[in-house]
Amino acid sequence: MLRRRSVPLRQPTDLPPELRAALGAGIDSPPSARTDELVQYLARVCGDTTVALVHYGSHAQLSDARPESAHDFFVVVDSYRDAYRSLAQHGAAHFRPTVATLLNHVLPPNVIRLAVPGSLPPLEAKCAVYSLTDFRRFASDRAKDHFALGRLFQHVQLAWTRDRESRETIIDSLIGARIATFAWGRAYLPPRCDVDAYWRVLLETSFAAEIRPEGNERVDALLAAHRATMVPVYTALLDRLADQRILGRQGKVYTISGTAGRWSKFRAAMYFRRSKARATARWLKYIALYEGWLEYILKKIARRSGASVELTERERRWPLIFLWPKALRFLRSRPQRRS
């Protein structure tokens, strides 16, 4: 859990309106018509307990997204139990609601696949399900891991909210996730940097904290894809930190007052190691909850790394028994480790 309290920015609700607007840039960018069709479906099948749908990933960022690839969403709900019961009632889930509810409480979020019936090309969503309480915690410097923060500091779309109160609550969390970047990124920043370097460090640090099939070329693609949106956001943040004398500022270059010591770097390293361990543990939940999990992983590896993984009939039938040697070889040789 991040415990750094060295960033005395006030809560998003207390920020001056102009700063709040700057830190929230891009959140209200409209989704495509096809994404909106998926959004309406998700809001319906998840039921009245649904608070908000936050669209992230390649479709939201317009970065190398194929029409048939799944859209990524944070699905924020009041009650895990009510959400999974609603999915079961609509015939949208293949798992038992009681099992999904328990797993979501143990290690949030659950990641599940939902698809609009009969859509061509396929219209699918990869949904990370959080309760509102958990979402607010995992989108802040109180997060136990980097899953939510590592996605929310990038360009996201607030695609749907239940009402005005829900909208303001979720926007507060999204702005808070952007503010929190200085807390978890500070240990990795050089003594002097401009906003482009700050933005790159955030992406490189987050990517290094996860097991991913692609190398650092993905960082370059993201830098280019939404630089116009995110650089102004982090310029506003760094300027605010400079005004509070947390950073020095000379033109467009910012100087960190008192670089992170060994203890701070150690704590940051432990935070990201714990985050990777928790992410790895969630793979077991994929098997229980994510319909077509094996095909999804194989397609993502092929799309992101260019490496096609061919499985034998035995590996497809009993992947938990026979797939481990091939999986370990890929993990050792994946592009992320070579870049």
C-alpha positions in Angstrom: 0.0 0.0 0.0 1.3 3.4 -0.9 1.8 5.5 2.2 3.6 8.6 0.9 2.1 11.8 2.2 4.6 14.1 0.6 2.1 15.6 -1.9 -0.1 18.0 -0.1 -2.5 18.5 -2.9 -6.0 18.8 -1.6 -8.8 16.3 -2.4 -10.2 16.7 -5.9 -13.4 18.1 -4.5 -11.4 20.9 -2.9 -9.3 21.9 -5.9 -9.9 25.2 -7.7 -12.3 24.7 -10.6 -9.7 25.6 -13.2 -7.2 23.1 -11.8 -9.9 20.4 -11.5 -10.8 20.9 -15.1 -7.2 20.7 -16.2 -6.6 17.5 -14.3 -9.8 16.0 -15.6 -9.1 16.7 -19.3 -10.1 14.0 -21.7 -12.3 12.1 -19.2 -15.5 13.4 -21.0 -14.3 12.5 -24.5 -17.2 10.7 -26.2 -16.9 7.0 -27.0 -17.6 5.8 -30.5 -21.0 4.7 -31.6 -19.9 1.0 -31.4 -18.4 1.5 -27.9 -21.6 3.2 -26.8 -23.7 0.2 -28.0 -21.5 -2.0 -25.8 -21.8 0.5 -22.9 -25.6 0.4 -23.0 -25.5 -3.4 -23.0 -23.2 -3.5 -20.0 -25.2 -1.1 -18.0 -28.4 -3.1 -18.6 -27.0 -6.6 -17.8 -25.1 -5.5 -14.8 -28.3 -4.1 -13.3 -29.4 -1.2 -11.1 -26.4 -1.7 -8.8 -24.1 -0.3 -11.6 -22.6 3.0 -10.6 -20.3 3.8 -13.6 -18.5 2.4 -16.6 -15.0 3.7 -17.2 -13.6 2.9 -20.7 -9.8 2.4 -20.9 -7.2 0.6 -23.1 -6.5 0.6 -26.8 -10.1 1.4 -27.9 -10.4 4.3 -25.6 -6.9 5.6 -26.6 -7.3 4.9 -30.3 -4.0 3.0 -30.2 -3.7 -0.1 -32.3 -7.2 -1.3 -31.6 -8.7 -3.9 -33.9 -12.5 -3.9 -34.4 -12.8 -7.4 -33.2 -10.7 -7.0 -30.1 -12.3 -6.6 -26.7 -13.0 -3.2 -25.2 -11.6 -2.6 -21.7 -13.9 -1.3 -18.9 -13.9 -0.7 -15.2 -17.4 -1.7 -14.0 -18.1 0.1 -10.7 -21.0 -1.3 -8.7 -22.6 -0.8 -5.3 -22.9 -4.6 -4.6 -20.8 -7.4 -6.1 -23.6 -9.9 -5.2 -26.3 -7.9 -7.0 -24.2 -7.3 -10.0 -23.4 -11.0 -10.5 -27.0 -12.0 -9.8 -28.1 -9.6 -12.5 -25.6 -11.0 -15.0 -26.9 -14.5 -14.3 -30.5 -13.4 -14.7 -29.7 -11.9 -18.1 -27.8 -15.1 -19.2 -24.6 -13.1 -19.5 -22.4 -15.1 -17.2 -21.3 -18.7 -17.1 -20.1 -18.7 -13.5 -21.9 -18.9 -10.2 -22.7 -15.5 -8.7 -21.8 -16.7 -5.2 -18.3 -17.8 -6.4 -17.7 -14.6 -8.3 -18.8 -12.5 -5.3 -16.5 -14.3 -2.9 -13.5 -14.0 -5.3 -14.2 -10.3 -5.9 -14.0 -9.6 -2.1 -10.9 -11.7 -1.7 -8.7 -10.1 -4.4 -10.4 -7.2 -6.4 -11.0 -6.8 -9.2 -12.6 -9.8 -10.9 -11.9 -9.6 -14.7 -14.8 -11.1 -16.8 -15.8 -11.3 -20.4 -19.1 -10.0 -21.6 -20.3 -9.9 -25.2 -23.3 -8.4 -27.0 -25.3 -11.4 -28.4 -25.2 -11.8 -32.2 -22.9 -8.8 -32.8 -20.8 -9.0 -36.0 -18.0 -8.3 -35.8 -17.9 -9.5 -32.2 -18.6 -6.7 -29.7 -16.9 -7.8 -26.5 -15.9 -6.2 -23.2 -13.1 -7.2 -20.8 -14.5 -5.9 -17.5 -12.6 -5.3 -14.3 -15.3 -5.3 -11.6 -14.9 -3.1 -8.5 -17.3 -2.0 -5.8 -17.5 1.7 -5.4 -15.7 1.5 -2.1 -12.9 -0.7 -3.6 -12.6 1.5 -6.7 -12.1 4.7 -4.6 -9.4 3.0 -2.6 -7.6 1.3 -5.5 -7.6 4.6 -7.5 -5.8 6.4 -4.7 -2.5 6.4 -2.8 -4.1 3.9 -0.5 -4.1 1.2 -3.2 -2.8 -2.2 -2.3 -1.6 -2.8 -5.9 -1.1 -1.0 -9.2 -3.8 -2.6 -11.3 -6.2 0.4 -11.3 -3.7 3.1 -10.9 -1.6 1.7 -13.8 -4.5 2.2 -16.1 -6.3 5.2 -14.8 -3.4 7.6 -15.1 -3.6 7.1 -18.8 -6.3 8.4 -21.1 -9.7 7.0 -20.1 -13.3 7.8 -20.9 -16.1 8.1 -18.4 -18.5 6.3 -20.7 -21.6 6.0 -18.4 -22.8 6.9 -15.0 -26.0 6.2 -13.1 -26.7 9.7 -12.1 -25.0 13.1 -11.4 -23.8 12.1 -7.9 -22.2 9.0 -9.3 -20.6 11.0 -12.0 -19.0 13.5 -9.6 -17.8 10.7 -7.3 -16.1 8.8 -10.2 -14.5 12.0 -11.7 -13.0 12.7 -8.2 -11.5 9.2 -8.2 -10.1 9.6 -11.8 -8.5 12.9 -10.9 -7.2 11.4 -7.7 -5.5 8.7 -9.7 -3.7 11.3 -11.8 -2.6 13.2 -8.7 -1.3 10.0 -7.2 1.2 9.5 -10.0 3.8 11.7 -8.2 3.5 9.5 -5.1 4.3 6.2 -6.9 6.4 7.7 -9.6 8.7 9.9 -7.6 11.3 7.2 -6.7 11.9 6.6 -10.5 12.1 10.2 -11.6 15.5 11.9 -12.6 16.5 15.0 -10.6 15.4 17.2 -13.5 12.7 16.5 -16.0 10.2 18.1 -18.3 6.6 16.9 -18.5 7.4 14.6 -21.5 10.0 12.8 -19.4 7.6 12.6 -16.4 4.9 11.0 -18.6 7.4 8.5 -20.1 8.7 7.5 -16.6 5.1 6.8 -15.5 4.4 4.6 -18.5 7.8 2.7 -18.3 7.4 2.2 -14.6 3.9 0.9 -14.9 4.7 -1.4 -17.8 7.7 -2.8 -15.9 5.4 -3.6 -13.0 3.3 -6.1 -15.0 4.0 -9.2 -17.0 3.2 -8.1 -20.6 3.7 -9.7 -24.0 5.0 -6.5 -25.7 8.2 -4.5 -25.3 8.9 -0.8 -24.7 7.7 -0.1 -28.3 4.2 -0.1 -26.7 5.3 2.8 -24.5 6.3 4.8 -27.5 3.0 4.1 -29.2 1.1 5.3 -26.2 3.2 8.4 -25.8 2.4 9.3 -29.4 -1.3 8.3 -29.3 -2.5 10.5 -26.4 0.3 13.0 -25.8 -2.0 15.9 -26.8 -4.4 14.9 -24.0 -2.1 13.8 -21.2 0.8 16.2 -21.4 -1.4 19.2 -20.5 -2.9 17.2 -17.6 0.6 16.5 -16.1 1.8 20.0 -16.9 -1.0 21.2 -14.7 -0.1 18.8 -12.0 3.6 19.6 -12.0 2.9 23.3 -12.1 0.7 22.9 -9.0 3.5 21.0 -7.2 5.9 23.8 -8.2 3.5 26.4 -6.8 3.5 24.5 -3.5 7.3 24.4 -3.6 7.4 20.6 -3.8 9.2 21.0 -7.1 11.5 23.6 -8.5 10.7 25.1 -11.9 12.8 26.7 -14.5 10.9 27.3 -17.7 9.6 23.9 -18.7 12.1 21.9 -16.6 11.1 20.7 -13.1 13.6 20.0 -10.3 12.7 17.5 -7.5 13.6 18.9 -4.2 15.4 16.2 -2.3 15.7 13.1 -4.5 14.2 9.8 -3.2 16.4 8.1 -0.7 17.1 4.4 -0.4 14.2 3.8 1.9 11.7 5.4 -0.4 13.1 3.5 -3.4 12.9 0.3 -1.4 9.3 0.9 -0.5 8.4 1.7 -4.1 10.1 -1.5 -5.2 8.2 -3.5 -2.7 4.9 -1.9 -3.7 5.5 -2.9 -7.3 6.7 -6.4 -6.4 3.6 -6.9 -4.3 1.5 -5.6 -7.2 3.0 -8.1 -9.6 2.4 -10.9 -7.1 -1.2 -10.0 -6.7 -1.6 -9.7 -10.5 -0.1 -13.2 -10.9 -2.5 -14.5 -8.3 -5.5 -13.1 -10.3 -4.6 -15.4 -13.2 -6.2 -18.2 -11.3 -9.4 -16.2 -11.2 -9.2 -15.8 -15.0 -9.5 -19.6 -15.3 -12.6 -19.6 -13.1 -14.4 -16.5 -14.4 -13.1 -15.4 -17.8 -14.9 -17.3 -20.6 -12.5 -18.3 -23.3 -9.5 -17.3 -21.2 -7.0 -19.4 -23.0 -7.9 -18.1 -26.5 -7.9 -14.6 -25.2 -4.3 -14.9 -23.8 -3.1 -16.5 -27.1 -4.6 -13.8 -29.2 -3.2 -11.0 -27.1 0.3 -12.6 -27.2 0.1 -12.8 -31.0 -1.2 -9.3 -31.4 1.2 -7.6 -29.0 4.4 -9.5 -29.5 4.0 -10.9 -33.0 4.8 -14.4 -31.6 2.3 -17.1 -32.4 2.0 -19.8 -29.7 0.8 -23.1 -31.0 -0.7 -25.5 -28.6 -1.1 -29.3 -28.8 -4.4 -30.9 -28.3 -3.3 -32.1 -24.9 -2.2 -28.6 -23.9 -5.6 -27.2 -24.9 -7.5 -29.9 -23.1 -5.5 -29.8 -19.9 -3.7 -26.4 -19.8 -3.3 -26.4 -16.1 -1.3 -29.6 -16.3 0.7 -29.5 -19.5 1.0 -25.8 -20.5 3.4 -24.7 -17.8 6.7 -25.5 -19.6 5.7 -23.5 -22.7 4.3 -20.7 -20.5 7.6 -20.4 -18.6 9.7 -20.4 -21.8 7.6 -17.5 -23.1 7.9 -15.6 -19.8 11.7 -15.9 -20.0 11.9 -14.8 -23.6 9.0 -12.3 -23.9 9.8 -8.9 -25.6 9.3 -7.0 -22.3 12.4 -8.7 -20.9 14.5 -8.1 -23.9 13.7 -4.4 -24.2 
